[in-house]
Amino acid sequence: MATTRELPQISGDVITPEDGRYDAARKTFYGGLDKRPAAIARVKNAQDVANVIAYAREAGIELAVRSGGHSVVGHCVSDGGVVLDLHDMKHIDLDVAGRTAWAETGATAVEFATAAGAHGLGVSFGDTGSVGLGGLVTGGGVGYLVRKHGLAIDNLIAAEVVTADGTLHQINAEREPDLFWAIRGGGGNFGVVTRVRFRLHQVDPFVGGMLMQPASAALIHDFIASSDAAPDELTTIANVMPAPPMPFVPAEWHNKLVVMSFVCYAGDGAAAERAIAPLRALATPIVDMVKPMPYAQIYPPEDDSYHPIANGRNLMLDAVDRRSAESIMEYLSTSKAFFRVAQLRVLGGAAARVADDATAYAHRKRRFMANVAVLVQSVEELPSHDGWLDDFARTIQRGPEAAYVNFLTTKGEARVRQAYPGGTYERLAAIKRRYDPTNLFRLNQNIAPRA
Ligand SMILES: Cc1cc2nc3c(=O)[nH]c(=O)nc-3n(C[C@H](O)[C@H](O)[C@H](O)COP(=O)(O)OP(=O)(O)OC[C@H]3O[C@@H](n4cnc5c(N)ncnc54)[C@H](O)[C@@H]3O)c2cc1C
């Protein structure tokens, strides 16, 4: 354990186990993790970042990098090492007339959406407001406007990165294009991204919200087919799951299988109605909250005390056919977990018009993404669901196995390679060798430096 003398020297706060804030600061979105870092360094600027990197490198201790704390495998906390935490780096600098913005990566999706949304502008991030820009953007960012405006990285025009040797790199498509390519999908392997610059889109008017319908194989299949055939303005995320026993859900539906989808249209009026009508017509909605709203309101307030214990499998799919839909109904009806879900995201549109080798996210031609997951009562219970998750994923796989790095829950190089198909992995490994030859940034879905 580090002594006070050995702590990183920064202008921000350093939180150690004796500090009353320690337990809150080491908590992650997902529960069931109990890692105890020696220190959590709340950096305030790029110089602080360089100092923490130097400290970890020289002390030879594990370095974790944290922005929003939503890693699905807890990579943002080290057990015994140091956490470089961007929690206090949230500054957002908007150029409304030029339609661009710089943001420090400790800002969350909802913080950015709210700031830019005050001017009707925004970027497509993910489905959850509390996710940090640091992790989201370095993985890709697949969100509610992905078909209209692409992934978050498709609107990234510049970034600042502190690499393993402590150097600050100001990069874009012309300056250090390899590093700029790698941080758009390659995860946290290449350095600490301190600031990102986005091109902004007009995001208001916007129609969005939750639509809940009774689940059946026919509905699942037709909902996905209809979303796939819709104009790019429409993006849907469909969650097939037991209806939560919430006040807005009629009691007779509690715990019955439903399709709870988030339906988002970039625009409004008759065109929005026309695009959404085929989905509404598939089955009488149990709940229909889809309505005109400012885009930023698609991120409702969250309960900070919610820390689910979960596991899942992520898939990229070429099809969701009728047989897949039947399997989804069958698997969700047989799980012993208190909560289980199959999430289906329809991609395509602007995301698919980017070349596979233009960014390190190389799944551009895969039409659908799925996550199958369980929520459980205790960490001890998790392994008993592995077989179900693996079988479920295998049964609905259509096309080659692949994964989106930000949803990768399993470990090991074979699966990381699946996140980077078609030569992407090798190209990333060569860039990793140039910028992080000793693999200082290894607490992530790791790409080992290529010899
Ligand atoms: C509830 C939930 C919903 C989600 N929904 C979506 C979604 O709709 N779309 C989507 O695309 N993803 C989604 N994700 C996945 C999410 O994008 C990743 O988990 C992401 O890594 C979280 O970013 P973070 O900064 O909050 O996480 P952290 O846990 O802080 O960081 C995760 C990892 O990212 C890297 N990292 C973090 N910050 C930086 C930085 N500044 N510089 C370099 N590397 C960094 C590090 O390797 C770190 O271990 C979701 C996750 C959760 C938990």
The ligand as a Gaussian input file, in Angstrom:
#p B3LYP/6-31G(d) Opt

LIG

0 1
 C      -26.045000       0.992000     -17.946000
 C      -25.104000       1.062000     -19.118000
 C      -25.604000       1.419000     -20.354000
 C      -24.768000       1.515000     -21.448000
 N      -25.285000       1.874000     -22.670000
 C      -24.465000       2.031000     -23.736000
 C      -24.968000       2.456000     -24.982000
 O      -26.169000       2.664000     -25.157000
 N      -24.098000       2.610000     -26.011000
 C      -22.761000       2.390000     -25.870000
 O      -22.029000       2.587000     -26.830000
 N      -22.259000       1.951000     -24.701000
 C      -23.078000       1.765000     -23.634000
 N      -22.565000       1.309000     -22.446000
 C      -21.176000       0.880000     -22.390000
 C      -20.269000       2.052000     -22.054000
 O      -20.058000       2.811000     -23.234000
 C      -18.922000       1.537000     -21.557000
 O      -19.114000       0.780000     -20.380000
 C      -17.945000       2.685000     -21.302000
 O      -16.638000       2.180000     -21.200000
 C      -18.296000       3.432000     -20.047000
 O      -17.594000       4.628000     -19.998000
 P      -17.303000       5.297000     -18.570000
 O      -16.364000       6.407000     -18.792000
 O      -18.589000       5.562000     -17.883000
 O      -16.642000       4.086000     -17.839000
 P      -15.334000       3.874000     -16.959000
 O      -15.656000       2.650000     -16.177000
 O      -14.945000       5.081000     -16.214000
 O      -14.239000       3.545000     -18.031000
 C      -14.257000       2.315000     -18.730000
 C      -12.939000       2.113000     -19.417000
 O      -12.824000       3.046000     -20.478000
 C      -11.489000       3.521000     -20.567000
 N      -11.508000       4.964000     -20.318000
 C      -12.342000       5.645000     -19.509000
 N      -12.074000       6.949000     -19.558000
 C      -11.052000       7.100000     -20.404000
 C      -10.330000       8.210000     -20.875000
 N      -10.619000       9.446000     -20.470000
 N       -9.315000       8.006000     -21.743000
 C       -8.999000       6.762000     -22.168000
 N       -9.670000       5.669000     -21.758000
 C      -10.678000       5.830000     -20.894000
 C      -10.677000       2.767000     -19.544000
 O      -10.102000       1.633000     -20.141000
 C      -11.731000       2.344000     -18.535000
 O      -11.397000       1.177000     -17.837000
 C      -23.387000       1.212000     -21.327000
 C      -22.877000       0.811000     -20.078000
 C      -23.729000       0.753000     -18.982000
 C      -23.183000       0.333000     -17.658000

